[in-house]
């Protein structure tokens, strides 16, 4: 007697899962309904809260967020590239997995806005986003909390 065929179960859309566990001594934010923050897409290391984000950047060359005071990142000491209209910048890497995640603007001179000096451009295609209830891919992330 032949066994009846079983239909494969339909899988839900996979949730983003980092490949590695973050360093246990890294700064960690609470994953609760009040918090919104970005994480390294490669290892899940927490990087920056939405409160430290200044503006989103979208264009043909880059999609990202300009922010201040990220945690768990390291940057190069010497300028290795010019970015966004040839502004001087150094590469920024996650300190847990050492993957490139963006740039830090350095040595800016007028007429560049003062807000840009020392700020970071983190690429959303290299980030995950905690929206208060779940991890999501960061492109298109926005702060949906009521003001």
Secondary structure by P-SEA (a helix, b strand, c coil): cccccccccccccccccccccccccccccccccccccccccccccccccccccccccccccbbbbbbcccccbbbbcccccccccccbbbbbbccccccccbbbbcccccccccccccbbbbbcccccccccccccccccccccccc
